[in-house]
């Protein structure tokens, strides 16, 4: 039996969401109604940004991409502040 969860009105900040497991988690949370911040590491080539933006485009409303290195507390605080705004 599949359990239904209603996350409408809630916001999820998903680290590593530009690919793999993080992307799957972000998609599942979004499908449950959550606003989703797709966190990605801002690489020099810009490929992570492109992946994150493609995910945001596919999800539509209630999704945004947010750059931050999870190893850097200042970047993470700024990313959370951006998400809350």
C-alpha positions in Angstrom: 0.0 0.0 0.0 1.4 3.4 -1.0 1.0 6.1 1.7 0.0 9.6 0.6 1.6 12.6 2.3 0.3 16.1 1.9 3.2 18.6 2.2 1.3 21.6 0.8 2.4 24.8 2.4 5.8 23.3 3.5 9.2 24.0 2.0 12.0 21.4 1.5 15.6 22.4 1.0 17.2 19.4 -0.7 21.0 19.3 -0.9 22.6 17.6 -3.9 19.3 17.8 -5.7 20.7 18.4 -9.1 21.2 14.7 -9.7 20.8 11.2 -8.4 19.1 10.4 -5.1 18.8 14.1 -4.2 16.9 14.8 -7.5 14.6 11.8 -6.8 13.9 13.1 -3.3 13.2 16.6 -4.5 10.8 15.3 -7.1 8.9 13.1 -4.6 8.6 16.0 -2.1 7.3 18.3 -4.9 4.8 15.7 -6.0 3.6 15.6 -2.4 2.9 19.4 -2.6 6.0 20.9 -1.1 7.8 23.9 -2.3 11.3 22.6 -3.2 14.7 24.3 -3.3 17.0 22.4 -5.5 20.5 22.8 -4.0 23.5 22.4 -6.2 27.3 22.9 -6.0 28.3 25.8 -8.3 30.9 24.1 -10.5 33.2 26.1 -12.8 31.6 24.6 -15.9 28.1 25.5 -14.8 26.9 21.9 -15.5 25.3 21.6 -12.0 23.4 24.9 -12.5 22.1 23.6 -15.9 21.0 20.4 -14.3 19.3 22.1 -11.4 17.5 24.6 -13.7 16.3 21.8 -16.0 14.8 20.1 -12.9 13.1 23.3 -11.9 11.8 23.8 -15.4 10.3 20.3 -15.4 8.7 20.8 -11.9 7.3 24.2 -12.7 5.8 26.3 -9.9 7.0 25.8 -6.3 10.5 24.9 -7.3 13.7 27.0 -7.4 17.4 26.3 -7.8 19.9 27.5 -5.1 23.7 27.4 -5.2 25.6 26.5 -2.1 28.5 24.3 -1.1 27.3 22.2 1.9 30.8 22.4 3.3 30.6 26.1 3.7 28.3 27.4 6.5 28.1 30.9 5.2 27.0 29.7 1.8 24.4 27.4 3.3 23.0 30.2 5.5 22.8 32.4 2.5 21.1 29.7 0.5 18.5 29.1 3.3 17.9 32.8 3.5 17.3 32.9 -0.2 14.9 30.0 0.0 12.9 31.6 2.8 12.5 34.8 0.9 
